[in-house]
Amino acid sequence: MATSRKRTASEGASNHAATAAARRARAKTPAASNKEPAFDAEAFLNSSSVARRVVEFRRAETIYSQGDPAKHVLYIQKGSVQLSVISPTGKQAVVALLGPGDFFGEGCLAGQSVRMGRAIAIAPTAALLIDQEEMLRVLHVEHAFSDRFISYVLSRNIRIEEDLVDQLFNSSEKRLARTLLRLARYGKQSQPHQDLPRISQETLAEMVGTTRSRVNFFMNKFRKLGFIQYNGGLRINNSLLTVVLHD
């Protein structure tokens, strides 16, 4: 009986902490008049109400490999992560390049017992690692966080469908331009230009579904037209959008 009362008190304290953390997360974003403040997922995940740990990875370090047990969800705080899949014959396809604010490894929440692909850090990266059971608990307890997570997953599914259409109907030049714009997170008003982490032309070729020589040809063409710049790194200009819109 005493144990039951302790457990109930502990659960009540945990729920109270989660609610308080959620309020703090919302408070970090200025509210528009008569509107509910946007939910700050980063603040909530960093709060004491979520059991998680920060893990850091060096550039080119493997985060998990295809076939590893799937037991955690990861949230990127800083850096960049490449997701890829390797076929039985050894051919690799790059599925996505992710950055701060992105989740990955969420397949474990849908019943995947092993990783379906490989994740490596392509820049020094810090991520929050959340156990599968803890992530499920938080999704049930904090509805605002659950809404944010579902929105993210749906947006990624839409992007994957767009990638498939792009692969089926567009030229390799358009596919490369669209890939570069997406990596630069085109559309952010405050960032008309975006410097990308160091990405090899082999990786771009795997993402676009073409050869490295074709990627090299189009990258040189984009540079000469002023669509991209090499300054030790790679800068994408919004003018590259003309390649995507051109028929």
Buried (B, 14 or more C-beta within 10 A) or exposed (E): EEEEEEEEEEEEEBEEBBEEBBEBBBEEEEEEEEEEBBBBBBBBBBBEBBEBEEBEBEBEEEBBEBEBEBBBBBBBBEBBBBBBBBEEEEEBEBBBBBBBEBBBBBBBBEEBEBBEBBBBBBBBBBBBBBBBEBBBBBBEBBEBBBEBBEEBEEEBEEEEEEBEEBEEEBEBBBBBBBBBBBBBEBEEEEEEEBEBBEBEBEBBBBBBBBEBEBBEBBBEBBEEEEBBBEEEEBBBBBEBBEBBEEE
